[in-house]
Amino acid sequence: MFKIPTLNVFLLALFFNFSTQAEIGESFWKDLRTSVNWLVEGSVEQFKTKSNLYYLGAAAPVTWYAFEKDQDNLESARTKGKAPRHIRLAGDFGVVLSFPVVHAGFYTYGRKYGNEKAVQFAMEYASSMYLALIESGVLSFVQIHERPDRENLSSWETGFRGNSSFPSGHVIPFYGLFFKTLQFYGPYWAVAPAILSVWAAKQRVRSARHYTSDVVGSFFLMAFASEGVRKVAKYKNNHPFYKWAFEHDATLSLIRHDGAYGPGVVWNF
């Protein structure tokens, strides 16, 4: 069951990894406070940033379709038997990524060699990932559907959430790594975390730990959190591809054409 002190556990883990691997000083404490502020402010900003219109437009129909196909996909996965080893390993690695291991590595490297992009990557990844993890835990108290397999769950899969299977918290660290890699280092570097994300999502469904809608819902949950944190962080040196795709003004309105009403979306590049 998801407990209130879970946020404190996450932040203590963040502190432990950063403080033991990077030089403790004024910059560290400042960065830690900043990361926490981004998490809090991003939780609100994610619903205000216009770039999330991209995800909002896709999230509703895609997630709804995933709900419709949940049982078919689960039965199909069960007929395929045990997932290949690399898919199982990717899924299990989600627990490791839920701790700030990658974040601490980038932060340490950035502080040691004066690479501000690496430091920014670590801080934004940590803030957005833990924001999405907290939200997934809270949402799991809304009883949407139970786990496909309720008998073989570890404490890591049940200890930080409610009884609902939706959404999956296990895949959020992978999705977060994908979104932040795309934002900071571009689409080519984002291929590897994208593949790992797909493998992890497959593992959750193949092992009957989650439905397809659970891992799809987590994708959009992480997308919203990533953009919310990016907006409040105000970093200006993102990858050119990401700037072209996301860093521009967008407006959503209601339009009327030939007597019919519909949504109007305008992007200003």
KAUR-V666016 format. One record per residue. N is the residue number from 1. PSI is psi as a letter, one per 40 degrees, with the letter a starting at -180 (none if undefined). Layout:
BEGIN
n | psi
N | PSI
N | PSI
END
This chain:
BEGIN
n | psi
1 | i
2 | h
3 | i
4 | d
5 | e
6 | d
7 | d
8 | d
9 | d
10 | d
11 | d
12 | d
13 | d
14 | d
15 | d
16 | d
17 | d
18 | d
19 | d
20 | e
21 | e
22 | i
23 | h
24 | h
25 | a
26 | d
27 | d
28 | d
29 | d
30 | d
31 | d
32 | d
33 | d
34 | d
35 | d
36 | d
37 | d
38 | d
39 | d
40 | d
41 | d
42 | d
43 | d
44 | d
45 | d
46 | d
47 | e
48 | d
49 | h
50 | d
51 | d
52 | e
53 | d
54 | d
55 | d
56 | d
57 | d
58 | d
59 | d
60 | d
61 | d
62 | d
63 | d
64 | d
65 | d
66 | d
67 | d
68 | d
69 | e
70 | d
71 | d
72 | d
73 | d
74 | d
75 | d
76 | d
77 | d
78 | d
79 | e
80 | e
81 | a
82 | h
83 | i
84 | i
85 | d
86 | d
87 | d
88 | d
89 | d
90 | d
91 | d
92 | d
93 | e
94 | d
95 | d
96 | d
97 | e
98 | e
99 | i
100 | f
101 | d
102 | d
103 | d
104 | d
105 | d
106 | d
107 | d
108 | d
109 | d
110 | d
111 | d
112 | d
113 | e
114 | f
115 | g
116 | d
117 | d
118 | d
119 | d
120 | d
121 | d
122 | d
123 | d
124 | d
125 | d
126 | d
127 | d
128 | d
129 | d
130 | d
131 | d
132 | d
133 | d
134 | d
135 | d
136 | d
137 | d
138 | d
139 | d
140 | e
141 | e
142 | h
143 | g
144 | d
145 | i
146 | i
147 | i
148 | d
149 | h
150 | e
151 | d
152 | f
153 | h
154 | i
155 | d
156 | d
157 | e
158 | e
159 | e
160 | f
161 | i
162 | a
163 | e
164 | i
165 | e
166 | h
167 | i
168 | h
169 | e
170 | d
171 | e
172 | d
173 | d
174 | d
175 | d
176 | d
177 | d
178 | d
179 | d
180 | d
181 | d
182 | d
183 | d
184 | d
185 | e
186 | i
187 | d
188 | d
189 | d
190 | e
191 | d
192 | d
193 | d
194 | d
195 | d
196 | d
197 | d
198 | d
199 | d
200 | d
201 | d
202 | d
203 | d
204 | d
205 | d
206 | d
207 | e
208 | f
209 | d
210 | i
211 | i
212 | d
213 | d
214 | d
215 | d
216 | d
217 | d
218 | d
219 | d
220 | d
221 | d
222 | d
223 | d
224 | d
225 | d
226 | d
227 | d
228 | d
229 | d
230 | d
231 | d
232 | d
233 | d
234 | f
235 | h
236 | e
237 | f
238 | i
239 | i
240 | d
241 | d
242 | d
243 | d
244 | d
245 | d
246 | d
247 | g
248 | i
249 | i
250 | i
251 | i
252 | h
253 | i
254 | h
255 | i
256 | h
257 | h
258 | f
259 | e
260 | i
261 | i
262 | i
263 | i
264 | h
265 | h
266 | h
267 | h
268 | h
269 | none
END
